[in-house]
Amino acid sequence: MPDKSEIVLVTGGSGYIGGWMVAELLRRGHPVRSTLRDLSRSDEIERAVRSGESVSPGLAFCRADLDGDAGWNEAMEDVDVVVHVATPMGTSGSEDPEELIRPAVDGAARIMRAATAAGVRRVVMTSAANASSPSSYAEDSVTDETLWTDPEDPTIIPYRKAKTLAELTAWNLADEPGAPELTTILPGAVFGPILSPTAIGSVGIIARMLRGEIPLVPNIGLEVVDVRDLVDLHLRAIEAPGAAGQRFLGTGEFTWMRELAETLRSDLGERASQVSTEPLDDDIVRALADQDATMRSIAPALGRRNRHSTARAREMLGWATRPATQTILDSAQSLIDHDAV
């Protein structure tokens, strides 16, 4: 961990991963500053991230938006470490991919340039495992951080292109004089307990299943990583000198979506009575992909067999993950406890 006198800036503390990042830093006694798009949410977010275990009195918020330069010089003042979790809003449903790609790339550049100007020591950036994946997930293989997704491949979806180009932009700027050390973390499907019903991230998939809003389960696999383990990986990357200049895959146990549904049904009983385990035919997904953005985004992952190796994180940082079943059930119980289903 950084020295407890060092200020850690977390971008996007209102988000699912960002909120957990702030909460864990506070629990470990570190002063934290978090950027928000809307400062009127400060009290709500502080209640969510402060638990009975929080021992740090140092939590401050500042307004800064990845879509513009305003506020970033102030946000970075006296900061030693930046954990860049926030993702620009973009327009994921737009027919123009650039409406998703350009904000992600510009946001990464804005963070690196502001951190360089402020003399920040290290930036730890959240990327995505699909920025380190083969073009086709159908290959029965295990790949590692040395593989980069080809952003020029016309078959990849805009989200993958955006994540890949944003990370590449950060690495290019890390080579400039005076730039901070850079480490990137590449997570899989992030599940786990929620801190607030207003920030549930990917756990929204489980919420939809519990509400019966996914009547047919697509034939896709997820490398489930618990948000608590993912945050731990980021914090280990802050501490370790050897983490500078490294990419770390942060994926977890591979689970077919139908297995996820079956876990909910078998372990939650009546509380998961609306969860469907009926399969969605691959041909239907492909047939609807031209008209439906959701189907278009999952079609490339149908029957996916590619996995990612986390050997680097295990060997260099001593990182470990909990079983996917525990994460899935903790996600569901947390949603129920927060009346989010």
C-alpha positions as CSV (number, residue, x, y, z in Angstrom):
1,M,0.0,0.0,0.0
2,P,1.1,3.6,-0.4
3,D,2.3,5.5,2.6
4,K,-0.7,6.6,4.7
5,S,0.3,10.2,4.3
6,E,0.0,9.9,0.5
7,I,-3.2,11.1,-1.1
8,V,-4.9,8.7,-3.4
9,L,-7.2,10.1,-6.1
10,V,-9.9,7.7,-7.3
11,T,-11.7,8.7,-10.5
12,G,-15.4,7.9,-10.5
13,G,-16.2,7.2,-6.9
14,S,-19.9,7.1,-7.7
15,G,-19.5,3.9,-9.8
16,Y,-19.6,0.3,-8.7
17,I,-15.8,-0.4,-8.8
18,G,-14.8,3.1,-7.8
19,G,-17.1,3.1,-4.8
20,W,-15.5,-0.1,-3.6
21,M,-12.0,1.3,-4.2
22,V,-12.8,4.3,-2.1
23,A,-14.4,2.2,0.7
24,E,-11.4,-0.2,0.9
25,L,-8.8,2.7,0.9
26,L,-10.7,4.3,3.8
27,R,-11.0,1.0,5.6
28,R,-7.2,0.7,5.4
29,G,-6.7,4.2,6.8
30,H,-5.7,6.2,3.7
31,P,-6.7,9.7,2.8
32,V,-8.8,9.6,-0.4
33,R,-10.0,12.2,-2.9
34,S,-12.6,11.1,-5.4
35,T,-13.8,12.9,-8.6
36,L,-17.6,13.1,-9.3
37,R,-19.5,14.5,-12.2
38,D,-22.2,15.8,-9.8
39,L,-21.1,17.1,-6.3
40,S,-24.7,17.1,-5.1
41,R,-24.3,13.3,-4.7
42,S,-21.4,13.6,-2.2
43,D,-23.3,12.9,0.9
44,E,-25.1,9.9,-0.7
45,I,-21.8,8.4,-1.8
46,E,-20.0,9.0,1.5
47,R,-22.7,7.1,3.3
48,A,-22.3,4.2,0.9
49,V,-18.5,4.0,1.0
50,R,-18.0,4.5,4.8
51,S,-18.6,1.3,6.8
52,G,-18.2,0.6,10.4
53,E,-14.6,-0.5,9.6
54,S,-13.7,2.8,8.0
55,V,-10.8,4.4,10.0
56,S,-9.7,7.2,7.7
57,P,-11.1,10.6,8.3
58,G,-9.7,11.8,5.0
59,L,-12.4,11.7,2.3
60,A,-12.9,14.6,-0.1
61,F,-14.8,15.1,-3.3
62,C,-14.0,17.3,-6.3
63,R,-15.9,17.9,-9.5
64,A,-14.1,16.7,-12.6
65,D,-15.5,15.1,-15.8
66,L,-13.5,13.0,-18.2
67,D,-15.3,14.8,-21.0
68,G,-13.6,18.1,-20.3
69,D,-10.4,19.7,-18.8
70,A,-12.1,21.7,-16.1
71,G,-11.3,20.6,-12.5
72,W,-8.5,18.1,-13.2
73,N,-5.6,20.4,-12.1
74,E,-7.4,20.9,-8.8
75,A,-8.2,17.2,-8.5
76,M,-4.6,16.3,-8.9
77,E,-3.1,18.8,-6.5
78,D,-0.8,17.2,-3.9
79,V,-1.9,13.7,-5.2
80,D,0.7,10.9,-5.1
81,V,-1.3,8.0,-6.7
82,V,-4.2,8.0,-9.1
83,V,-6.5,5.0,-9.4
84,H,-8.3,5.6,-12.7
85,V,-11.5,3.6,-12.6
86,A,-14.0,6.0,-14.2
87,T,-15.3,5.4,-17.7
88,P,-16.7,8.2,-19.8
89,M,-20.4,7.9,-20.4
90,G,-20.2,7.7,-24.2
91,T,-23.2,6.3,-26.1
92,S,-23.0,2.6,-26.2
93,G,-26.2,2.2,-28.1
94,S,-25.3,4.6,-30.8
95,E,-24.8,3.6,-34.4
96,D,-21.7,5.6,-34.5
97,P,-18.9,3.7,-32.7
98,E,-16.9,6.9,-32.3
99,E,-19.5,8.2,-29.7
100,L,-18.2,5.4,-27.4
101,I,-14.6,5.2,-28.5
102,R,-13.6,8.9,-28.6
103,P,-14.6,9.8,-25.0
104,A,-12.8,6.7,-23.6
105,V,-9.6,7.6,-25.5
106,D,-9.8,11.3,-24.7
107,G,-10.5,10.5,-21.0
108,A,-7.4,8.3,-20.7
109,A,-5.3,11.0,-22.3
110,R,-6.7,13.7,-20.0
111,I,-5.9,11.7,-16.9
112,M,-2.3,11.0,-17.9
113,R,-1.6,14.6,-18.9
114,A,-3.1,16.0,-15.7
115,A,-1.1,13.5,-13.6
116,T,2.1,14.3,-15.4
117,A,1.5,18.1,-14.9
118,A,0.9,17.5,-11.2
119,G,3.9,15.3,-10.6
120,V,1.8,12.2,-9.6
121,R,4.0,9.2,-8.7
122,R,1.9,6.4,-10.2
123,V,-1.3,5.8,-12.1
124,V,-3.1,2.5,-11.8
125,M,-5.7,2.3,-14.6
126,T,-8.7,-0.1,-14.9
127,S,-8.8,-1.5,-18.5
128,A,-10.6,-4.7,-19.4
129,A,-9.6,-8.3,-20.2
130,N,-11.2,-7.9,-23.6
131,A,-8.3,-5.5,-24.4
132,S,-6.1,-8.5,-24.1
133,S,-8.0,-11.1,-26.1
134,P,-7.9,-12.8,-29.5
135,S,-10.3,-11.4,-32.1
136,S,-12.3,-14.6,-31.9
137,Y,-13.2,-16.0,-28.5
138,A,-13.9,-19.4,-30.1
139,E,-10.2,-20.5,-29.8
140,D,-9.7,-23.1,-27.0
141,S,-6.7,-21.4,-25.5
142,V,-5.3,-19.6,-22.5
143,T,-3.8,-16.1,-23.2
144,D,-2.0,-13.6,-21.1
145,E,-1.1,-9.9,-20.9
146,T,1.4,-10.1,-23.8
147,L,-1.6,-10.3,-26.2
148,W,-3.2,-7.1,-27.3
149,T,-6.6,-7.0,-28.9
150,D,-6.2,-5.6,-32.5
151,P,-8.2,-2.3,-32.4
152,E,-8.2,-2.3,-36.2
153,D,-10.0,-5.6,-36.5
154,P,-13.4,-4.7,-38.0
155,T,-15.1,-7.6,-36.3
156,I,-14.6,-6.4,-32.7
157,I,-17.4,-4.5,-31.0
158,P,-17.0,-0.8,-30.2
159,Y,-16.7,-1.4,-26.4
160,R,-13.6,-3.7,-27.0
161,K,-12.1,-1.1,-29.4
162,A,-12.7,1.7,-26.9
163,K,-11.1,-0.1,-24.0
164,T,-8.1,-1.2,-26.1
165,L,-7.5,2.2,-27.6
166,A,-7.9,4.0,-24.2
167,E,-5.3,1.7,-22.7
168,L,-2.9,2.1,-25.6
169,T,-3.2,5.9,-25.3
170,A,-2.3,5.7,-21.6
171,W,0.8,3.6,-22.3
172,N,1.9,5.9,-25.1
173,L,1.6,8.9,-22.8
174,A,3.5,7.1,-20.0
175,D,6.6,7.2,-22.2
176,E,6.6,11.0,-22.2
177,P,9.1,12.9,-20.1
178,G,8.0,13.4,-16.5
179,A,5.0,11.0,-16.8
180,P,4.0,9.0,-13.8
181,E,4.6,5.2,-13.6
182,L,1.7,3.3,-15.1
183,T,0.1,0.0,-14.3
184,T,-3.0,-1.3,-15.9
185,I,-5.5,-3.8,-14.5
186,L,-7.6,-5.9,-16.9
187,P,-10.7,-7.4,-15.1
188,G,-13.2,-9.9,-16.3
189,A,-16.9,-9.8,-15.4
190,V,-17.0,-7.9,-12.1
191,F,-19.6,-9.2,-9.6
192,G,-19.9,-9.1,-5.9
193,P,-21.8,-7.2,-3.2
194,I,-23.1,-3.8,-3.9
195,L,-22.7,-0.7,-1.6
196,S,-25.7,1.1,-2.9
197,P,-28.7,0.3,-5.2
198,T,-27.7,3.3,-7.4
199,A,-24.3,1.7,-8.4
200,I,-24.5,-1.9,-9.3
201,G,-22.4,-2.2,-12.4
202,S,-22.3,-5.6,-14.0
203,V,-24.3,-7.0,-11.0
204,G,-27.2,-5.6,-12.9
205,I,-27.2,-8.9,-14.9
206,I,-27.9,-10.8,-11.7
207,A,-30.6,-8.3,-10.8
208,R,-32.3,-8.8,-14.1
209,M,-32.1,-12.6,-13.7
210,L,-33.7,-12.4,-10.3
211,R,-36.5,-10.2,-11.6
212,G,-37.2,-12.7,-14.4
213,E,-36.1,-10.2,-17.1
214,I,-33.8,-12.7,-18.9
215,P,-36.2,-15.4,-19.9
216,L,-33.6,-17.2,-22.1
217,V,-30.0,-17.6,-21.1
218,P,-27.4,-17.0,-23.9
219,N,-24.5,-19.5,-24.5
220,I,-21.8,-17.3,-23.2
221,G,-19.1,-17.7,-20.6
222,L,-17.9,-15.1,-18.0
223,E,-14.6,-15.0,-16.1
224,V,-16.2,-13.9,-12.8
225,V,-14.0,-11.8,-10.6
226,D,-15.2,-10.5,-7.2
227,V,-15.2,-6.7,-6.9
228,R,-13.4,-7.1,-3.5
229,D,-10.7,-9.1,-5.1
230,L,-10.4,-6.7,-8.0
231,V,-9.9,-3.8,-5.6
232,D,-7.3,-5.8,-3.8
233,L,-5.4,-6.3,-7.0
234,H,-5.4,-2.5,-7.7
235,L,-4.1,-1.8,-4.2
236,R,-1.4,-4.4,-4.5
237,A,-0.4,-2.8,-7.8
238,I,0.0,0.5,-6.0
239,E,2.3,-0.9,-3.5
240,A,4.6,-3.2,-5.5
241,P,7.6,-1.4,-7.0
242,G,7.8,-4.0,-9.7
243,A,4.2,-3.4,-10.8
244,A,5.3,-0.2,-12.6
245,G,5.1,-0.7,-16.4
246,Q,3.0,-3.9,-16.1
247,R,-0.4,-5.0,-17.3
248,F,-2.2,-7.4,-14.9
249,L,-5.1,-9.6,-15.9
250,G,-7.7,-9.6,-13.1
251,T,-10.0,-12.4,-14.3
252,G,-11.6,-15.1,-12.2
253,E,-13.2,-18.5,-12.5
254,F,-14.8,-19.2,-15.9
255,T,-18.5,-19.8,-15.6
256,W,-21.1,-20.4,-18.2
257,M,-24.1,-18.1,-17.8
258,R,-26.4,-21.1,-17.5
259,E,-24.3,-22.3,-14.6
260,L,-24.7,-18.9,-13.0
261,A,-28.4,-19.2,-13.3
262,E,-28.4,-22.7,-11.9
263,T,-26.4,-21.6,-8.9
264,L,-29.0,-18.9,-8.1
265,R,-31.8,-21.4,-8.5
266,S,-30.3,-24.1,-6.4
267,D,-28.9,-22.0,-3.6
268,L,-31.5,-19.2,-3.2
269,G,-34.7,-21.3,-3.6
270,E,-37.9,-19.2,-3.6
271,R,-35.9,-16.0,-3.8
272,A,-34.7,-17.0,-7.2
273,S,-38.0,-18.4,-8.4
274,Q,-38.0,-16.1,-11.5
275,V,-34.5,-17.0,-12.6
276,S,-34.6,-18.9,-15.9
277,T,-32.2,-21.6,-16.9
278,E,-33.8,-22.1,-20.4
279,P,-31.2,-21.7,-23.2
280,L,-31.3,-19.0,-25.9
281,D,-30.5,-20.6,-29.2
282,D,-27.2,-19.3,-30.8
283,D,-28.9,-18.9,-34.2
284,I,-31.5,-16.6,-32.7
285,V,-28.8,-14.3,-31.3
286,R,-27.0,-14.2,-34.6
287,A,-30.2,-13.5,-36.5
288,L,-31.1,-10.6,-34.2
289,A,-27.6,-9.2,-34.1
290,D,-28.1,-6.8,-37.0
291,Q,-31.2,-5.1,-35.4
292,D,-30.4,-5.4,-31.6
293,A,-27.4,-3.8,-29.9
294,T,-27.5,-6.3,-27.0
295,M,-27.5,-9.3,-29.3
296,R,-24.8,-7.7,-31.4
297,S,-22.5,-7.3,-28.4
298,I,-22.9,-10.9,-27.2
299,A,-22.8,-12.7,-30.6
300,P,-19.0,-12.8,-30.8
301,A,-18.8,-14.5,-27.4
302,L,-21.2,-17.4,-28.1
303,G,-19.7,-20.7,-27.1
304,R,-16.5,-18.8,-26.0
305,R,-13.7,-21.1,-25.0
306,N,-10.8,-18.7,-24.6
307,R,-9.5,-18.1,-21.0
308,H,-7.1,-15.6,-19.6
309,S,-4.1,-16.4,-17.3
310,T,-3.6,-14.5,-14.1
311,A,-0.2,-16.0,-13.4
312,R,1.5,-12.7,-13.5
313,A,-0.8,-11.2,-10.8
314,R,-0.4,-14.3,-8.6
315,E,3.4,-14.6,-9.0
316,M,4.3,-10.9,-8.8
317,L,1.7,-9.6,-6.4
318,G,0.5,-12.7,-4.5
319,W,-3.1,-12.1,-5.7
320,A,-5.8,-14.7,-5.2
321,T,-9.5,-14.8,-5.9
322,R,-12.5,-16.4,-4.2
323,P,-14.7,-19.0,-5.9
324,A,-17.2,-17.7,-8.5
325,T,-20.1,-19.4,-6.7
326,Q,-19.4,-17.4,-3.6
327,T,-19.2,-14.2,-5.6
328,I,-22.5,-14.9,-7.4
329,L,-24.4,-15.7,-4.3
330,D,-22.9,-12.7,-2.4
331,S,-24.1,-10.5,-5.3
332,A,-27.6,-11.9,-5.2
333,Q,-27.9,-11.6,-1.4
334,S,-26.6,-8.0,-1.5
335,L,-29.1,-7.1,-4.2
336,I,-31.9,-8.6,-2.0
337,D,-30.7,-6.8,1.1
338,H,-30.6,-3.5,-0.7
339,D,-34.1,-4.0,-2.2
340,A,-32.5,-3.7,-5.6
341,V,-34.5,-6.6,-7.2
